Amino acid sequence: MEEVTRVYELPYPPSVNHYWRRVGWRTLISREGRRYRRDVVALLAASRARPMRGALIVRVKVFPPDGRRRDLDNLQKALLDALERGGAFADDSQVARLEVERADIVPGGKVIVEIAERT
């Protein structure tokens, strides 16, 4: 069986601190989070990729927009939720291994995501 790997270049995601908003007693995805999700869904739709099945290995290369100190683990929720919503995979529980690496600063920031089937 041939291993399937897909690579996506996506916008820099909002941190988990900006992804959620409290409205009264409810917790909702923020306007920034919804916009990010919408942008990723559009990019994935343009690539016409079908959802990957089974256990997945996800490698993320993070290109921050500036030199500020940032926690890499704060980006994963928005990114994985947007990939799921965009149809890269059926459910983010499929992610068996997640590797995140910081790369060079790029104005505006971006992430490069590689998704492979776990064999």
Kinemage of the C-alpha trace (Angstrom):
@kinemage 1
@onewidth
@group {chain A} dominant
@subgroup {mainchain}
@vectorlist {calphas} color= white
{ca met a 1} P 0.000 0.000 0.000
{ca glu a 2} L 1.324 3.412 -0.964
{ca glu a 3} L 1.835 5.934 1.836
{ca val a 4} L -0.137 9.127 1.351
{ca thr a 5} L 1.385 12.424 2.486
{ca arg a 6} L -0.162 15.837 2.001
{ca val a 7} L 1.459 19.229 2.553
{ca tyr a 8} L -0.428 22.476 3.158
{ca glu a 9} L 0.902 26.021 3.539
{ca leu a 10} L -1.525 27.876 5.787
{ca pro a 11} L -1.800 31.246 7.523
{ca tyr a 12} L -0.398 31.660 11.017
{ca pro a 13} L -3.088 30.519 13.488
{ca pro a 14} L -4.382 32.493 16.451
{ca ser a 15} L -3.121 31.285 19.811
{ca val a 16} L -5.469 29.400 22.099
{ca asn a 17} L -5.595 32.628 24.159
{ca his a 18} L -7.280 34.388 21.203
{ca tyr a 19} L -9.251 31.395 19.905
{ca trp a 20} L -11.916 31.283 22.621
{ca arg a 21} L -14.172 34.037 24.001
{ca arg a 22} L -16.492 33.965 27.003
{ca val a 23} L -19.959 35.387 26.417
{ca gly a 24} L -21.859 35.226 29.656
{ca trp a 25} L -21.725 31.603 30.769
{ca arg a 26} L -20.899 30.298 27.286
{ca thr a 27} L -17.490 29.775 25.703
{ca leu a 28} L -17.430 30.425 21.956
{ca ile a 29} L -14.868 30.504 19.184
{ca ser a 30} L -13.773 34.125 18.782
{ca arg a 31} L -14.227 36.199 15.636
{ca glu a 32} L -10.493 35.780 14.952
{ca gly a 33} L -10.809 32.008 15.394
{ca arg a 34} L -13.803 31.797 13.046
{ca arg a 35} L -11.996 33.893 10.430
{ca tyr a 36} L -8.936 31.638 10.622
{ca arg a 37} L -11.060 28.526 10.298
{ca arg a 38} L -12.896 30.013 7.301
{ca asp a 39} L -9.575 30.886 5.589
{ca val a 40} L -8.174 27.371 6.087
{ca val a 41} L -11.407 25.759 4.872
{ca ala a 42} L -11.192 27.853 1.668
{ca leu a 43} L -7.547 26.901 1.083
{ca leu a 44} L -8.218 23.203 1.600
{ca ala a 45} L -11.306 23.325 -0.626
{ca ala a 46} L -9.157 24.818 -3.395
{ca ser a 47} L -6.745 21.871 -3.087
{ca arg a 48} L -9.670 19.402 -3.450
{ca ala a 49} L -8.122 17.001 -0.968
{ca arg a 50} L -10.283 14.216 0.395
{ca pro a 51} L -10.168 13.452 4.129
{ca met a 52} L -7.356 11.145 5.192
{ca arg a 53} L -8.384 8.028 7.112
{ca gly a 54} L -6.784 6.056 9.910
{ca ala a 55} L -4.028 7.095 12.304
{ca leu a 56} L -2.065 10.147 11.172
{ca ile a 57} L 1.305 11.763 11.751
{ca val a 58} L 1.122 15.557 11.606
{ca arg a 59} L 4.288 17.640 11.293
{ca val a 60} L 3.931 21.393 11.696
{ca lys a 61} L 6.628 23.915 10.843
{ca val a 62} L 5.759 27.265 12.427
{ca phe a 63} L 7.084 30.470 10.874
{ca pro a 64} L 6.245 33.198 13.431
{ca pro a 65} L 5.277 36.679 12.192
{ca asp a 66} L 7.776 38.434 14.481
{ca gly a 67} L 10.376 37.865 17.182
{ca arg a 68} L 8.038 37.943 20.191
{ca arg a 69} L 8.188 35.038 22.610
{ca arg a 70} L 5.447 32.547 21.752
{ca asp a 71} L 4.461 29.143 23.079
{ca leu a 72} L 4.239 26.639 20.233
{ca asp a 73} L 1.626 24.593 22.073
{ca asn a 74} L -0.824 27.526 21.984
{ca leu a 75} L -1.265 27.229 18.200
{ca gln a 76} L -2.273 23.617 17.859
{ca lys a 77} L -5.960 23.822 18.813
{ca ala a 78} L -6.928 26.401 16.183
{ca leu a 79} L -4.789 24.709 13.537
{ca leu a 80} L -6.079 21.161 14.076
{ca asp a 81} L -9.702 22.307 14.374
{ca ala a 82} L -9.391 24.245 11.099
{ca leu a 83} L -7.771 21.276 9.327
{ca glu a 84} L -10.593 19.029 10.530
{ca arg a 85} L -13.258 21.535 9.486
{ca gly a 86} L -11.555 21.903 6.092
{ca gly a 87} L -11.671 18.162 5.509
{ca ala a 88} L -7.976 17.269 5.806
{ca phe a 89} L -9.098 14.447 8.116
{ca ala a 90} L -12.384 13.313 9.603
{ca asp a 91} L -11.531 13.974 13.260
{ca asp a 92} L -8.471 15.353 15.033
{ca ser a 93} L -8.524 12.287 17.283
{ca gln a 94} L -6.906 10.526 14.295
{ca val a 95} L -3.657 12.355 15.063
{ca ala a 96} L -1.428 9.684 16.593
{ca arg a 97} L 1.728 11.794 16.539
{ca leu a 98} L 2.100 15.564 16.416
{ca glu a 99} L 5.471 17.210 15.801
{ca val a 100} L 5.805 20.990 16.009
{ca glu a 101} L 8.950 22.888 15.057
{ca arg a 102} L 9.715 26.603 15.169
{ca ala a 103} L 11.262 28.001 11.980
{ca asp a 104} L 12.462 31.417 10.830
{ca ile a 105} L 10.438 34.601 11.170
{ca val a 106} L 8.303 35.371 8.105
{ca pro a 107} L 6.359 38.654 7.869
{ca gly a 108} L 2.704 37.827 8.530
{ca gly a 109} L 3.675 34.345 9.707
{ca lys a 110} L 2.642 30.996 8.272
{ca val a 111} L 2.608 27.288 9.028
{ca ile a 112} L 3.522 24.390 6.785
{ca val a 113} L 1.632 21.240 7.715
{ca glu a 114} L 2.588 17.771 6.524
{ca ile a 115} L 0.050 15.019 7.173
{ca ala a 116} L 0.986 11.380 6.614
{ca glu a 117} L -0.795 8.115 7.203
{ca arg a 118} L 0.801 6.192 10.055
{ca thr a 119} L 2.054 2.846 8.808
